[in-house]
Amino acid sequence: MLLGIDVGGTHTDAVMIATNGIHAAAKVPTDHEDLLASVNAAIGEILRDVDPDAIRQINLSTTLTTNAIIEEKLEPVGMLVTGGPGIAPGHYTIGRHFHLLRGAIDHRGTEQEPLPDAELDAAVEACRAAGVRVFGAVTKFSPRNPVQEEQIVRRLQPDADFISIGHTLSGRLNFPRRVATAFYNSAVWRAYIDFIDAVETGVRKHGISARMDILKADGGTMPAAVSRTVPVQSILSGPAASIMGIVALCDIDEDAVILDIGGTTTDIAVFADGAPLVEPDGIAIGGHPTLVRAVITRSIGIGGDSEVVVENGDLRIGPRRRGPALACGGPVPTLIDAGNVTGTAQVGNPTASAAGFRELAAATGIDPEELARRAIARAMEQIRDAAHGLVTELNARPVYTIHELLTGKTLSPRQVYVMGGPAAVLAEPLAQAFGLPVTVPARHAVANAIGAALTRTTMEIELLADTERKELSIPNLDIRQKISFQFTLADAVAAGREHLLAFLRRQQIEDIDDDMIQVVEADSFNMISNYFTVGRNIRVSCQLKPSIRAAYREAVR
């Protein structure tokens, strides 16, 4: 059986899935001061009906890294950076402990200027004096030659609890993104490790010995052991879980809008020809572009528990959530209360909802039921406008799905798919707002946890080969090998597949074979000197693309 857990903004959901269906489901309130307690409560609910020994895989989607960045609860990071020809590294300063050092590697991986030991020592001493314990070591063109990053790491190791090393984060050559990715990776590391340690301990105390994976932003998972060195990849794992949930629950082959309506927010995604869209180069975090490849989503502060307010005769919904609905013991009227008043919902104590809307309506002269209808309509219009804005933005640039680039594609959604607790209540108002058919799948309330449970591992590597130097490297696997001058593009493709497959098998990832490894890019350029070809510069990108476990897909429907 597969156990999927999604730690959402309002609720933590869990589902247990076998090849013959969903065996158990749970929904508990999320305690943002103690996410571990939420996870443990959800597991406890599931284990009332399931033998722990039956669980063979746990997939966890967590809001931890996202919350840490949004709430600016980031640990100070010592960034030790060298630049090189054609770039001014000072333009990419990030954090309060950014140290720009002399030293340069060129695009071929040749060291043009050594990194001075005295400058490196001074930077490390400054970080030590400031109490900094986590670091980022980034040099330009380090995927081609990590020698200066390795020099920084050796000097830092006695003073560091953790170091994000630029060339191991990605093999792609984008220095500014590498700097920002290293910073955020280290800034969330300690909080993430504390959480994962506690979750793994809690899981074992429940008697579960299954392997645990973490949802990534790109709609795949990574082994928990791997996530310990790249926690930044878990940002936006919640929206990724919702997207994979709708993929599991629905057959989508058209352009569509996907809405995940929670208690606090609505996450919006767009599918092109039935496939989720991704940011191929990486999302921006805190205004800094990174190398974190992610499904494209937008969030708006409208959810089932969004506060309904009348101020100076003006009706406003969200973005604040002050607690659950009045019907569930909360302090103020919400969208769920509006549904109770209009009769589209039957949640908790409808009498409390009616009393709250009578009080709101008294100041407006509007009938309480009409006010509730207007509140729902206003909220749906806000969601519609945000979705239309996202579609307009996407149509202004190339469209990449999790599988491919769609050349010349213009998005024109024909369907809306809705999940989340309030989905069924809001389906009809959404259809009116969008003017499109709305589909609410069965199990919509725990769709995120289903998506988490059924999502497969994904990973991408970049292989770089220089036949003149007779060197091959796969930076994010920390592989460097000698090759012959006769090494070809076909050899590079085969080597990329082989190394990625071997890594996945070392991580004990099951049901993976060579046919599942996709070659995303494969290029070979001749290098010329004095009118003669002196070698080839080869680059190959391979990935195990995000997907759903097919054996379980029909069972959850």
C-alpha positions as CSV (number, residue, x, y, z in Angstrom):
1,M,0.0,0.0,0.0
2,L,1.0,3.6,-0.6
3,L,0.6,6.3,2.1
4,G,0.3,9.9,0.8
5,I,0.4,12.9,3.2
6,D,-0.2,16.5,2.3
7,V,0.5,19.2,4.8
8,G,-1.8,22.0,3.6
9,G,-2.3,25.5,4.9
10,T,-5.5,24.6,6.8
11,H,-5.7,20.8,6.9
12,T,-3.2,17.9,6.7
13,D,-4.7,15.1,4.6
14,A,-3.6,11.5,4.4
15,V,-4.7,8.6,2.2
16,M,-3.8,4.9,2.1
17,I,-4.1,3.4,-1.4
18,A,-3.8,-0.1,-2.7
19,T,-4.2,-1.4,-6.2
20,N,-7.9,-2.2,-5.4
21,G,-8.8,1.2,-4.1
22,I,-8.5,3.7,-1.2
23,H,-8.4,1.9,2.1
24,A,-8.4,4.8,4.5
25,A,-8.4,8.6,4.4
26,A,-7.9,11.3,7.1
27,K,-8.2,15.0,7.5
28,V,-6.8,16.9,10.5
29,P,-6.2,20.6,11.2
30,T,-2.7,21.8,10.4
31,D,-0.8,23.2,13.3
32,H,1.8,25.6,11.8
33,E,3.6,25.8,15.1
34,D,4.0,22.1,15.1
35,L,3.8,20.5,11.6
36,L,5.1,17.2,13.0
37,A,2.1,17.0,15.3
38,S,-0.2,17.4,12.2
39,V,1.7,14.6,10.4
40,N,1.5,12.3,13.4
41,A,-2.2,12.9,13.9
42,A,-2.9,12.1,10.2
43,I,-0.9,8.9,10.4
44,G,-2.6,7.9,13.6
45,E,-6.0,8.3,12.0
46,I,-4.9,6.2,9.0
47,L,-3.5,3.4,11.2
48,R,-6.8,2.8,12.9
49,D,-7.8,0.9,9.8
50,V,-4.5,-0.2,8.3
51,D,-1.6,-2.6,9.4
52,P,1.7,-0.6,9.4
53,D,3.5,-3.5,7.8
54,A,1.3,-3.2,4.8
55,I,2.7,0.2,3.9
56,R,5.5,0.0,1.3
57,Q,6.0,3.7,0.4
58,I,5.3,7.1,2.1
59,N,5.2,10.3,0.0
60,L,5.1,13.5,2.0
61,S,4.2,17.0,0.7
62,T,5.2,19.7,3.1
63,T,4.7,23.5,3.4
64,L,7.8,23.9,5.6
65,T,10.3,25.4,3.2
66,T,7.6,27.5,1.5
67,N,6.5,28.9,4.9
68,A,10.0,29.6,6.0
69,I,10.7,31.7,2.9
70,I,7.3,33.5,2.9
71,E,7.6,34.3,6.6
72,E,11.4,35.2,6.2
73,K,12.4,32.7,8.9
74,L,15.7,32.1,7.1
75,E,19.0,31.2,8.8
76,P,21.9,33.5,8.0
77,V,24.0,32.1,5.1
78,G,27.6,32.8,4.4
79,M,27.9,33.1,0.6
80,L,31.5,32.7,-0.8
81,V,31.4,33.4,-4.5
82,T,34.0,33.9,-7.3
83,G,33.1,35.3,-10.7
84,G,34.9,35.2,-14.0
85,P,35.1,36.7,-17.5
86,G,32.0,38.6,-18.7
87,I,30.0,38.9,-15.4
88,A,29.9,41.1,-12.4
89,P,29.1,38.8,-9.5
90,G,28.4,41.7,-7.1
91,H,25.2,42.3,-9.0
92,Y,23.9,39.0,-7.6
93,T,24.5,39.8,-3.9
94,I,22.1,38.0,-1.7
95,G,22.0,37.9,2.1
96,R,23.9,39.8,4.7
97,H,27.1,37.7,4.5
98,F,28.0,37.8,0.8
99,H,31.7,37.6,0.2
100,L,33.0,38.1,-3.4
101,L,36.4,36.6,-3.8
102,R,38.9,36.9,-6.6
103,G,39.4,33.8,-8.8
104,A,38.1,32.8,-12.2
105,I,37.2,29.7,-14.3
106,D,36.5,30.1,-18.0
107,H,33.8,28.4,-20.1
108,R,36.1,25.5,-20.9
109,G,36.8,24.8,-17.3
110,T,40.3,26.3,-17.3
111,E,41.4,28.1,-14.1
112,Q,42.2,31.7,-15.3
113,E,42.9,33.2,-11.9
114,P,43.5,31.3,-8.7
115,L,41.5,31.9,-5.6
116,P,43.7,33.7,-3.0
117,D,43.9,31.8,0.3
118,A,44.2,35.0,2.3
119,E,40.9,36.3,0.9
120,L,39.2,33.0,1.5
121,D,40.5,32.9,5.1
122,A,39.3,36.5,5.8
123,A,35.8,35.7,4.5
124,V,35.5,32.5,6.6
125,E,36.7,34.4,9.7
126,A,34.1,37.2,9.1
127,C,31.4,34.5,8.9
128,R,32.6,32.8,12.0
129,A,32.6,36.1,13.9
130,A,29.0,36.7,12.9
131,G,28.0,33.2,14.1
132,V,27.2,31.9,10.6
133,R,27.1,28.1,10.4
134,V,25.6,27.4,7.0
135,F,27.2,28.4,3.7
136,G,26.9,28.5,-0.1
137,A,30.0,28.0,-2.2
138,V,29.5,29.1,-5.8
139,T,32.0,29.8,-8.6
140,K,31.2,30.6,-12.2
141,F,31.5,27.7,-14.6
142,S,31.9,25.2,-11.7
143,P,30.0,22.5,-13.6
144,R,32.9,22.5,-16.0
145,N,35.5,22.6,-13.3
146,P,34.6,22.7,-9.5
147,V,38.2,23.1,-8.3
148,Q,37.6,26.5,-6.7
149,E,34.3,25.4,-5.1
150,E,36.1,22.4,-3.7
151,Q,38.8,24.7,-2.3
152,I,36.1,26.8,-0.6
153,V,34.5,23.7,0.8
154,R,37.7,22.4,2.3
155,R,38.4,25.7,4.0
156,L,34.8,25.9,5.3
157,Q,34.3,22.3,6.6
158,P,35.7,22.9,10.1
159,D,33.3,25.8,10.6
160,A,30.2,24.6,8.7
161,D,27.2,22.6,9.7
162,F,26.1,22.5,6.0
163,I,27.4,23.8,2.7
164,S,25.4,24.2,-0.6
165,I,27.9,23.5,-3.3
166,G,27.1,25.2,-6.6
167,H,28.0,22.5,-9.1
168,T,26.1,19.8,-7.2
169,L,22.8,21.7,-7.4
170,S,22.5,21.5,-11.2
171,G,24.7,21.0,-14.3
172,R,23.0,23.9,-16.1
173,L,25.3,26.9,-16.7
174,N,23.4,29.8,-15.1
175,F,25.6,31.5,-12.5
176,P,23.0,34.0,-11.1
177,R,20.4,31.3,-10.6
178,R,23.0,29.0,-9.0
179,V,23.9,31.7,-6.5
180,A,20.3,32.2,-5.4
181,T,19.6,28.5,-5.3
182,A,22.6,27.8,-3.0
183,F,21.5,30.7,-0.7
184,Y,17.9,29.5,-0.2
185,N,19.0,25.8,0.0
186,S,21.2,26.6,3.0
187,A,18.8,29.1,4.5
188,V,16.1,26.5,5.0
189,W,18.4,23.5,5.6
190,R,18.4,23.4,9.4
191,A,14.6,23.8,9.8
192,Y,14.0,21.2,7.1
193,I,16.4,18.7,8.6
194,D,14.9,19.1,12.1
195,F,11.4,18.4,10.6
196,I,12.5,15.4,8.5
197,D,14.4,13.9,11.4
198,A,11.3,14.2,13.6
199,V,8.9,12.8,10.9
200,E,11.2,9.8,10.2
201,T,11.4,9.2,14.0
202,G,7.6,9.5,14.3
203,V,7.0,7.2,11.4
204,R,9.2,4.5,13.0
205,K,7.4,4.9,16.3
206,H,4.2,4.1,14.5
207,G,5.7,0.9,13.4
208,I,6.1,1.9,9.8
209,S,9.4,0.8,8.1
210,A,8.5,1.9,4.5
211,R,10.8,4.2,2.5
212,M,9.8,7.9,2.5
213,D,9.9,10.3,-0.5
214,I,9.3,14.1,-0.5
215,L,7.3,15.9,-3.1
216,K,9.3,18.2,-5.4
217,A,8.1,21.4,-7.0
218,D,8.3,19.9,-10.5
219,G,5.6,17.3,-9.8
220,G,7.8,14.4,-8.9
221,T,9.3,13.1,-5.7
222,M,12.8,12.7,-4.3
223,P,14.0,10.2,-1.7
224,A,14.1,11.7,1.8
225,A,17.8,10.9,1.9
226,V,18.4,13.0,-1.2
227,S,16.2,15.8,0.1
228,R,18.5,16.4,3.0
229,T,21.1,18.0,0.7
230,V,18.5,19.9,-1.6
231,P,15.7,20.9,0.7
232,V,14.9,23.9,-1.5
233,Q,13.5,21.5,-4.1
234,S,10.6,20.9,-1.7
235,I,9.3,24.4,-2.0
236,L,5.8,24.5,-3.6
237,S,5.4,20.8,-3.1
238,G,1.8,21.4,-2.0
239,P,0.7,22.8,-5.4
240,A,2.6,20.0,-7.1
241,A,0.7,17.5,-5.1
242,S,-2.6,19.1,-6.1
243,I,-1.7,19.0,-9.8
244,M,-0.6,15.4,-9.7
245,G,-3.8,14.6,-7.8
246,I,-6.0,16.0,-10.6
247,V,-3.8,14.0,-13.1
248,A,-4.6,10.9,-11.1
249,L,-8.3,11.5,-10.7
250,C,-9.3,12.9,-14.2
251,D,-8.6,12.2,-17.8
252,I,-7.6,15.6,-19.2
253,D,-6.6,16.1,-22.8
254,E,-7.6,19.7,-23.4
255,D,-6.5,23.1,-22.2
256,A,-7.9,23.5,-18.7
257,V,-7.8,25.6,-15.6
258,I,-7.1,23.6,-12.4
259,L,-8.3,25.0,-9.0
260,D,-7.3,23.7,-5.6
261,I,-9.5,25.5,-3.1
262,G,-8.4,25.2,0.4
263,G,-9.4,26.9,3.6
264,T,-7.0,29.8,3.2
265,T,-6.0,30.1,-0.5
266,T,-6.8,28.9,-3.9
267,D,-4.0,27.5,-6.0
268,I,-4.4,28.0,-9.7
269,A,-2.7,26.0,-12.5
270,V,-3.2,25.7,-16.2
271,F,-2.9,22.6,-18.4
272,A,-2.0,22.6,-22.1
273,D,-3.3,19.7,-24.1
274,G,-3.9,17.9,-20.9
275,A,-0.4,18.3,-19.4
276,P,0.8,20.6,-16.5
277,L,3.0,23.5,-17.4
278,V,6.4,24.1,-15.8
279,E,9.0,26.8,-15.4
280,P,11.8,25.1,-17.3
281,D,14.6,27.3,-16.1
282,G,13.4,27.6,-12.5
283,I,11.1,29.7,-10.3
284,A,11.9,33.0,-8.7
285,I,12.1,33.0,-4.9
286,G,12.1,36.3,-3.1
287,G,12.5,38.0,-6.4
288,H,15.7,36.0,-7.2
289,P,15.5,33.5,-10.2
290,T,16.6,30.0,-9.1
291,L,17.3,26.6,-10.6
292,V,14.3,25.1,-8.9
293,R,12.2,23.6,-11.7
294,A,8.6,23.8,-10.8
295,V,5.0,23.4,-12.1
296,I,3.5,26.8,-12.8
297,T,0.9,27.8,-10.2
298,R,-0.5,31.1,-8.7
299,S,-2.1,31.5,-5.3
300,I,-4.8,33.9,-4.4
301,G,-6.1,34.6,-0.8
302,I,-9.5,33.1,-1.3
303,G,-10.6,29.9,0.4
304,G,-13.5,28.3,2.2
305,D,-12.5,30.0,5.5
306,S,-11.8,33.4,3.9
307,E,-13.4,36.2,6.0
308,V,-16.4,38.0,4.6
309,V,-16.4,41.7,5.5
310,V,-18.6,44.7,4.8
311,E,-16.8,48.0,5.2
312,N,-18.4,51.3,4.3
313,G,-21.0,49.4,2.2
314,D,-18.3,47.5,0.3
315,L,-18.3,43.7,0.3
316,R,-14.8,42.2,0.6
317,I,-13.7,38.5,0.8
318,G,-10.3,37.5,2.0
319,P,-7.4,37.4,1.9
320,R,-7.4,37.1,5.6
321,R,-8.4,33.9,7.4
322,R,-9.2,34.4,11.1
323,G,-10.2,30.8,11.8
324,P,-12.8,28.3,10.7
325,A,-16.3,29.2,9.6
326,L,-18.9,30.4,12.2
327,A,-20.6,27.1,11.6
328,C,-17.5,25.3,12.9
329,G,-17.0,27.5,15.9
330,G,-15.0,30.3,14.2
331,P,-15.1,34.0,15.0
332,V,-16.3,35.6,11.8
333,P,-18.5,34.8,8.7
334,T,-16.7,33.0,5.9
335,L,-17.4,31.6,2.4
336,I,-18.4,28.3,3.9
337,D,-21.0,30.2,6.1
338,A,-22.2,31.9,2.9
339,G,-22.7,28.4,1.4
340,N,-24.8,27.4,4.4
341,V,-26.9,30.5,4.1
342,T,-27.7,30.0,0.4
343,G,-28.3,26.3,0.9
344,T,-25.4,25.1,-1.3
345,A,-23.5,23.7,1.8
346,Q,-24.4,21.8,4.9
347,V,-21.4,22.3,7.1
348,G,-21.4,22.3,10.9
349,N,-24.0,24.5,12.5
350,P,-26.0,26.4,9.8
351,T,-27.8,28.4,12.4
352,A,-24.5,30.1,13.4
353,S,-23.9,30.9,9.8
354,A,-27.3,32.5,9.4
355,A,-26.9,34.6,12.5
356,G,-23.5,35.9,11.3
357,F,-24.9,36.9,7.9
358,R,-28.0,38.6,9.5
359,E,-25.6,40.8,11.5
360,L,-23.5,41.6,8.4
361,A,-26.6,42.3,6.3
362,A,-28.1,44.7,9.0
363,A,-25.6,47.3,8.1
364,T,-26.3,47.1,4.3
365,G,-30.1,46.8,4.0
366,I,-29.6,43.7,1.9
367,D,-31.3,40.4,2.5
368,P,-28.9,38.0,4.3
369,E,-29.3,35.3,1.7
370,E,-28.7,37.8,-1.1
371,L,-25.6,39.1,0.7
372,A,-24.3,35.5,0.9
373,R,-24.9,34.9,-2.8
374,R,-23.0,38.1,-3.6
375,A,-20.1,37.1,-1.4
376,I,-19.8,33.8,-3.2
377,A,-20.1,35.5,-6.6
378,R,-17.5,38.1,-5.7
379,A,-15.0,35.4,-4.5
380,M,-15.5,33.4,-7.7
381,E,-14.9,36.5,-9.8
382,Q,-11.6,37.1,-8.0
383,I,-10.6,33.5,-8.7
384,R,-11.7,33.8,-12.4
385,D,-9.8,37.1,-12.8
386,A,-6.6,35.6,-11.3
387,A,-6.9,32.5,-13.6
388,H,-7.4,34.7,-16.7
389,G,-4.4,36.8,-15.7
390,L,-2.3,33.7,-15.5
391,V,-3.4,32.5,-18.9
392,T,-2.7,35.9,-20.4
393,E,0.8,35.9,-18.9
394,L,1.5,32.3,-20.1
395,N,0.4,33.2,-23.7
396,A,3.0,35.9,-23.8
397,R,5.9,33.4,-23.6
398,P,6.8,29.9,-24.8
399,V,4.7,27.2,-23.2
400,Y,6.6,24.2,-21.6
401,T,4.7,21.2,-20.3
402,I,6.3,18.6,-18.0
403,H,7.0,16.6,-21.2
404,E,7.9,19.1,-23.9
405,L,7.9,22.6,-25.5
406,L,4.7,23.3,-27.3
407,T,5.8,25.5,-30.2
408,G,3.3,28.2,-31.2
409,K,0.8,27.1,-28.6
410,T,-1.9,29.5,-27.5
411,L,-3.7,28.5,-24.4
412,S,-7.5,28.5,-24.5
413,P,-9.1,26.7,-21.5
414,R,-12.3,24.8,-22.2
415,Q,-12.8,23.2,-18.8
416,V,-12.3,23.9,-15.1
417,Y,-11.3,21.2,-12.7
418,V,-11.8,21.8,-9.0
419,M,-10.5,20.0,-5.9
420,G,-10.3,20.8,-2.2
421,G,-12.8,20.7,0.7
422,P,-15.1,23.5,-0.6
423,A,-15.0,22.3,-4.3
424,A,-18.4,20.8,-4.5
425,V,-20.0,23.8,-2.7
426,L,-18.5,26.3,-5.1
427,A,-18.7,24.3,-8.4
428,E,-21.9,26.0,-9.7
429,P,-20.8,29.6,-8.8
430,L,-17.5,28.8,-10.5
431,A,-19.2,27.6,-13.7
432,Q,-21.2,30.9,-13.7
433,A,-18.1,33.0,-13.2
434,F,-16.0,31.2,-15.8
435,G,-18.7,30.4,-18.3
436,L,-17.1,26.9,-18.6
437,P,-18.0,23.4,-17.6
438,V,-16.7,22.6,-14.1
439,T,-15.6,19.1,-13.0
440,V,-15.3,18.1,-9.4
441,P,-13.8,14.6,-9.1
442,A,-14.7,12.1,-6.5
443,R,-12.4,12.2,-3.5
444,H,-11.8,15.9,-4.3
445,A,-11.4,16.7,-0.6
446,V,-8.2,14.6,-0.3
447,A,-7.0,15.0,-3.9
448,N,-3.7,16.5,-2.8
449,A,-2.9,13.5,-0.6
450,I,-3.8,11.2,-3.5
451,G,-1.5,13.1,-5.8
452,A,1.3,12.8,-3.2
453,A,0.7,9.1,-2.8
454,L,0.8,8.2,-6.5
455,T,3.6,10.6,-7.7
456,R,6.7,8.8,-8.9
457,T,10.3,9.9,-8.4
458,T,11.7,12.3,-10.9
459,M,15.3,13.6,-11.4
460,E,17.2,15.5,-14.1
461,I,21.0,15.4,-14.8
462,E,23.3,17.3,-17.1
463,L,26.2,15.4,-18.7
464,L,29.1,17.6,-20.0
465,A,31.9,16.1,-22.1
466,D,35.0,17.7,-23.6
467,T,36.8,15.4,-25.9
468,E,39.8,17.7,-26.3
469,R,40.4,17.6,-22.5
470,K,39.1,14.0,-22.4
471,E,36.8,14.7,-19.5
472,L,33.2,13.9,-18.7
473,S,31.3,15.3,-15.7
474,I,27.8,15.0,-14.3
475,P,27.9,17.8,-11.7
476,N,24.8,17.1,-9.6
477,L,25.9,13.5,-9.2
478,D,29.4,14.6,-8.5
479,I,30.8,12.4,-11.2
480,R,34.0,13.1,-13.2
481,Q,35.5,10.6,-15.5
482,K,38.2,10.4,-18.2
483,I,37.0,9.7,-21.8
484,S,38.6,9.1,-25.1
485,F,39.0,11.6,-27.9
486,Q,36.6,9.4,-30.0
487,F,33.8,9.9,-27.4
488,T,30.6,10.7,-29.4
489,L,27.2,12.3,-28.8
490,A,25.7,8.8,-28.8
491,D,28.2,7.7,-26.2
492,A,27.2,10.6,-24.1
493,V,23.4,9.8,-24.3
494,A,24.1,6.2,-23.3
495,A,26.4,7.3,-20.4
496,G,23.7,9.8,-19.2
497,R,21.0,7.2,-19.2
498,E,23.3,4.6,-17.5
499,H,24.4,7.0,-14.7
500,L,20.9,8.3,-14.0
501,L,19.5,4.8,-13.9
502,A,22.3,3.6,-11.6
503,F,21.7,6.5,-9.2
504,L,18.0,5.8,-9.0
505,R,18.6,2.1,-8.3
506,R,21.1,3.0,-5.6
507,Q,18.3,5.0,-4.0
508,Q,16.2,1.8,-4.1
509,I,13.6,3.3,-6.4
510,E,11.5,0.5,-7.8
511,D,9.9,-0.1,-11.2
512,I,12.4,2.0,-13.2
513,D,13.9,0.9,-16.4
514,D,15.9,2.5,-19.2
515,D,12.8,3.2,-21.3
516,M,11.6,5.6,-18.7
517,I,14.7,7.8,-19.0
518,Q,13.9,10.7,-21.3
519,V,16.7,12.6,-23.2
520,V,15.6,16.3,-23.0
521,E,18.6,17.8,-24.9
522,A,21.6,16.4,-26.7
523,D,24.1,18.7,-28.5
524,S,27.6,18.4,-29.8
525,F,29.7,21.3,-31.0
526,N,33.1,21.0,-32.8
527,M,35.9,23.0,-31.3
528,I,38.2,24.6,-33.9
529,S,41.8,25.7,-33.5
530,N,44.0,26.8,-36.5
531,Y,41.3,25.6,-38.9
532,F,41.3,22.1,-37.4
533,T,38.8,20.3,-35.3
534,V,40.5,19.7,-31.9
535,G,37.6,18.1,-30.1
536,R,33.9,18.2,-29.3
537,N,32.0,19.9,-26.6
538,I,29.0,17.7,-25.8
539,R,26.0,18.4,-23.5
540,V,23.2,15.9,-22.7
541,S,20.3,16.4,-20.4
542,C,18.4,13.3,-19.2
543,Q,15.4,13.1,-16.9
544,L,13.0,10.7,-15.3
545,K,10.0,12.7,-15.9
546,P,7.1,13.2,-13.4
547,S,4.3,10.7,-13.7
548,I,1.6,8.9,-11.8
549,R,1.9,5.2,-10.7
550,A,-0.3,3.6,-13.4
551,A,-1.1,0.5,-11.4
552,Y,-3.0,2.6,-8.8
553,R,-4.5,5.2,-11.0
554,E,-7.8,3.4,-11.8
555,A,-8.1,2.2,-8.2
556,V,-8.5,5.8,-6.9
557,R,-11.3,6.6,-9.3
